[in-house]
Amino acid sequence: MKRKLLFLPLILVGVAALAWVVMMLWNSVMPGVFAGSMQIDYWRALGLLVLCRILFGGFRGRHGGGHYGRERWQRWQAMTPEERAQFHKDRGAYCRPNKE
């Protein structure tokens, strides 16, 4: 939990920077392409970014879940105990050990 709170400022700075990039791209491309479009300010760019997130469902990162997650879970459930042990043996170098 404490680790997640440390990343919160980094996430906020990332979102702010992404909104700035959207604003700069919009203002440099759209008025030249579409004669009727106008430049946008930072807050409209942030709103556009949120709207795209709502409509297209981006920014999922590594924890997208959805259909892919269900397929992985079903595949795991179908494994025999020997197959699971082999899976852990093969993937052991890529996983962090449990700290208890």
Secondary structure as UniProt FT lines:
FT   HELIX           2..33
FT   TURN            35..36
FT   HELIX           42..56
FT   TURN            61..62
FT   HELIX           66..78
FT   HELIX           81..91
FT   HELIX           92..94
//
